[in-house]
C-alpha cells in the first residue's frame, strides 16, 4: 500500500490538479509537499497497475483531487483512502504484492476486515465495562491499593499487550464507587497486560486479571475457604511481570506479590473473563469482611 499504491495515487492527483489549471505552487500547498516534489510528480509517467489496482488508483486519485479543490477537511480524504484500502484488502487484490509466503492462501486481511476481530474486541470491552458495574454492587474499597486497581482482559490467542484491553488511568475510587476516566482500550496498561500474558504461559484459559491490595490478614480466610494462592518469591521467580509464569501454580487463580522496598504488596486475581474475575473479587471481599480481616 505505502510502497506502490499511494505513491502512484499522489502522482496521479498532481497531474489531475495540473490539468485542472492549478499551478505547481498551488498543488504543493494542497498536498503539503514542496514545489520541487510536485515538479517530480508531474514529470513522472503514471505506472500502469494490474487490475483491479489500476481502476481503484485512478478512481481514488480523481476523488482526492476533487476533494482538495473543494477545500474539504483532511478527515474526508482519510476516509476515502481507508475505504479503498479496506476494499482492496478484503478482496485480496493486494495479495500479489504481499511479501508473505503463500499469500494466495493467507486470509489475514480478510479476517481483520470482515469484522470478526473487531467484534471480539468489542466483546472484550463490553465485558470489562460489565465487570466494573458488578464490582460496584458491593463495597470493595478496602481492597483498592494505593496505586489503584485495574482490570484487564485479552483476546483469545493474545500474544502482545496490544491484544489486552484495560482501563486507561486505572479505576478511580470516588465516594466509595469505582469510576473509569475513559472507556477500556487495548494496549493501555503495560504492567497488568504483561502480568496477564505471563500467567497465560501457565494456563491459556486465563484471559483476565485484576490487581488488589494485599494484607497477610487475608491469607487465613482465603486458604480456609479453599482458594489456592501462589506466592511470588523474587529471589526465586524474579520480578513481575515475567516472574508470574514461574510463581503461578497451574490451577490457582491468585498470585500474591509480597512487595518490597517501594513496591506495595498486591494480590492478582485471574479468571477466564473479566466478569468471572469481578465476581471472584466480590466473593473474597465478602469473605474477608465476614472473617474480620478487613
C-alpha positions in Angstrom: 0.0 0.0 0.0 2.6 2.5 1.1 5.4 1.4 -1.3 3.4 1.3 -4.5 -0.3 2.2 -4.4 -0.2 5.5 -2.5 2.9 7.0 -4.3 1.2 6.2 -7.6 -2.0 7.9 -6.4 0.0 11.1 -5.4 1.5 11.3 -8.9 -2.0 11.0 -10.4 -3.5 13.6 -8.1 -0.8 16.0 -9.0 -1.4 15.5 -12.8 -5.2 15.8 -12.4 -4.8 19.1 -10.5 -2.4 20.4 -13.0 -4.8 19.5 -15.8 -7.5 21.5 -13.9 -5.3 24.6 -14.2 -3.6 24.7 -10.8 0.0 25.9 -10.6 2.8 23.8 -9.0 2.8 26.2 -6.1 -1.0 25.7 -5.5 -0.6 21.9 -5.9 2.3 21.8 -3.4 0.2 23.8 -0.9 -2.8 21.4 -1.2 -0.7 18.3 -0.9 1.5 19.6 1.8 4.8 18.9 -0.1 7.4 21.1 -1.7 7.1 22.6 -5.2 10.2 20.5 -6.2 8.3 17.3 -5.2 5.3 18.4 -7.3 7.6 19.0 -10.2 8.9 15.5 -9.9 5.4 14.1 -9.8 4.4 15.9 -12.9 7.5 14.7 -14.9 6.9 11.1 -13.9 4.8 8.9 -16.2 2.0 7.1 -14.5 2.7 3.4 -13.8 0.0 1.1 -15.2 -1.0 -1.3 -12.4 -2.6 -4.7 -12.6 -6.4 -4.7 -12.3 -8.2 -4.1 -10.0 -5.5 -1.9 -8.6 -5.4 0.3 -11.7 -9.1 1.1 -11.6 -9.0 1.8 -7.9 -5.9 4.0 -8.1 -7.4 6.2 -10.8 -10.8 6.4 -9.1 -9.2 7.4 -5.8 -6.9 10.0 -7.5 -10.0 11.6 -9.0 -11.8 11.6 -5.7 -8.9 13.1 -3.8 -8.2 15.8 -6.4 -11.8 16.9 -6.3 -11.8 16.9 -2.5 -8.7 19.1 -2.5 -10.2 21.5 -5.0 -13.4 21.8 -2.9 -11.3 22.6 0.2 -12.7 19.7 2.3 -11.0 18.6 5.5 -8.3 16.0 5.8 -10.8 13.7 7.6 -12.8 13.3 4.3 -9.7 12.2 2.4 -8.6 9.8 5.1 -11.9 8.1 4.9 -11.5 7.9 1.1 -8.1 6.3 1.3 -9.1 3.9 4.2 -12.2 2.9 2.3 -10.2 2.0 -0.8 -7.6 0.2 1.2 -10.1 -1.9 3.1 -11.9 -2.8 -0.1 -8.7 -3.9 -1.8 -7.5 -5.9 1.2 -10.8 -7.7 1.7 -10.9 -8.6 -2.0 -7.3 -9.9 -1.7 -6.3 -7.5 -4.6 -3.1 -6.7 -2.7 -2.1 -10.3 -2.3 0.2 -10.5 -5.3 2.2 -7.5 -3.9 2.5 -9.0 -0.4 5.8 -10.4 0.9 4.0 -13.1 3.0 4.9 -16.6 1.7 2.0 -18.5 0.2 -0.1 -15.2 0.1 -2.7 -17.0 -2.0 -3.9 -19.0 1.0 -3.5 -16.2 3.5 -6.7 -14.8 5.0 -5.2 -12.3 7.5 -6.6 -9.2 5.8 -10.0 -10.7 5.0 -10.4 -11.9 8.6 -9.4 -8.5 10.0 -11.7 -6.5 7.8 -14.8 -8.7 7.7 -15.4 -7.8 11.4 -14.5 -10.9 13.3 -11.6 -9.3 15.2 -13.4 -6.0 15.7 -16.5 -7.9 17.1 -14.2 -9.8 19.5 -12.6 -6.5 20.6 -16.0 -5.0 21.3 -17.0 -8.1 23.3 -13.9 -7.7 25.5 -14.5 -4.0 26.1 -18.2 -4.6 26.9 -17.2 -7.4 29.4 -14.7 -5.1 31.2 -17.5 -2.5 31.5 -19.8 -5.1 32.8 -17.2 -6.2 35.3 -16.8 -2.7 36.7 -20.6 -2.5 37.1 -20.6 -5.8 39.0 -17.7 -4.6 41.3 -19.8 -1.6 42.3 -22.6 -3.8 43.7 -20.5 -4.2 46.9 -18.1 -2.2 48.8 -14.6 -3.4 47.9 -12.9 -0.1 48.7 -10.6 -1.7 51.3 -9.2 -3.9 48.6 -8.1 -1.0 46.4 -4.3 -0.4 46.7 -2.6 3.0 46.9 -1.5 2.6 43.2 -5.2 1.9 42.4 -6.7 -1.1 40.7 -7.2 -2.0 37.1 -8.9 -4.9 35.3 -7.6 -6.3 32.1 -8.9 -8.8 29.6 -7.3 -10.2 26.5 -8.4 -11.6 23.1 -8.2 -15.3 22.6 -4.7 -16.2 21.5 -3.3 -12.9 22.8 0.4 -12.5 22.2 1.3 -8.8 23.0 -0.1 -6.0 25.2 -1.9 -4.7 22.2 -4.1 -7.8 22.4 -5.1 -6.8 26.0 -7.7 -4.2 27.0 -7.7 -2.3 30.3 -8.9 0.9 31.7 -6.7 3.9 30.9 -5.7 5.7 34.1 -6.9 2.7 36.1 -10.0 2.6 38.3 -10.6 5.7 40.4 -12.4 5.3 43.8 -14.8 8.3 44.3 -17.1 8.3 47.3 -16.8 4.6 47.6 -17.6 3.8 44.0 -15.2 2.8 41.3 -15.1 5.1 38.3 -13.4 5.0 34.9 -11.9 8.1 33.4 -12.3 6.7 29.9 -13.6 3.6 28.2 -11.5 0.4 28.2 -8.8 0.4 25.5 -6.4 -2.1 24.1 -2.8 -1.5 24.9 -3.5 0.9 27.8 -2.0 -1.0 30.7 1.6 -2.2 30.1 2.2 -3.8 33.5 -1.1 -5.6 34.1 -1.1 -6.7 30.4 2.3 -8.3 30.8 1.3 -10.0 34.0 -1.7 -11.4 32.3 0.3 -12.6 29.3 2.8 -14.2 31.7 0.0 -16.0 33.5 -1.3 -17.4 30.2 2.0 -19.2 29.8 0.9 -21.4 32.7 -2.8 -21.7 31.8 -4.1 -20.4 28.4 -7.6 -20.4 29.7 -6.8 -17.3 31.8 -8.0 -14.2 30.0 -8.5 -11.6 32.7 -6.8 -10.2 35.8 -7.4 -7.6 38.5 -4.8 -6.2 40.9 -5.9 -5.7 44.6 -4.4 -4.6 47.9 -2.8 -7.5 49.8 -2.5 -8.0 53.6 -1.3 -11.1 55.4 -4.6 -10.9 57.3 -6.3 -12.2 54.1 -4.3 -15.4 53.9 -6.1 -17.4 56.5 -9.7 -16.7 55.4 -8.9 -17.3 51.8 -7.0 -20.5 52.4 -9.7 -21.9 54.7 -12.2 -21.2 52.0 -10.2 -23.4 49.6 -8.7 -20.7 47.5 -5.4 -21.8 46.1 -2.8 -19.0 46.4 0.6 -18.8 44.7 3.3 -16.6 46.1 5.9 -14.6 44.2 9.4 -15.0 45.7 11.7 -12.6 43.9 14.9 -14.4 44.8 13.5 -17.5 43.1 11.0 -16.3 40.5 12.3 -12.8 39.6 10.4 -9.6 39.3 6.9 -9.2 37.8 5.6 -9.4 35.2 7.9 -12.2 33.9 8.1 -13.9 37.4 4.3 -14.6 37.2 4.8 -17.5 34.9 7.3 -19.1 37.3 5.4 -18.3 40.5 1.8 -19.1 39.5 1.0 -22.7 40.1 -1.2 -24.4 37.5 -4.8 -24.4 38.7 -4.5 -21.5 41.0 -6.1 -18.1 40.3 -4.4 -16.0 42.9 -0.9 -14.6 43.0 0.4 -12.7 45.9 3.3 -10.2 45.4 4.5 -9.6 49.0 6.1 -6.4 47.8 9.4 -4.9 48.8 11.2 -1.6 49.0 9.0 0.9 47.2 6.6 -1.9 46.0 3.2 -2.2 47.5 2.0 -5.7 48.4 -0.5 -6.9 45.8 -3.0 -9.7 45.1 -3.6 -10.6 41.5 -6.9 -12.3 40.8 -7.0 -14.2 37.5 -10.0 -15.7 35.6 -11.3 -16.8 32.3 -13.1 -13.5 31.8 -13.4 -10.0 33.4 -16.9 -10.8 34.8 -15.6 -14.0 36.4 -12.8 -12.0 38.0 -15.2 -9.4 39.3 -17.5 -12.0 40.8 -14.4 -13.6 42.5 -13.3 -10.3 43.9 -16.7 -9.6 45.4 -16.7 -13.1 46.9 -13.4 -12.7 48.6 -14.3 -9.2 49.8 -17.4 -10.6 51.5 -15.3 -13.5 52.9 -12.6 -11.2 54.3 -15.3 -8.9 55.8 -17.0 -11.9 57.4 -13.8 -13.1 59.0 -12.9 -9.7 60.2 -9.8 -9.4 58.0 -10.8 -6.1 56.5 
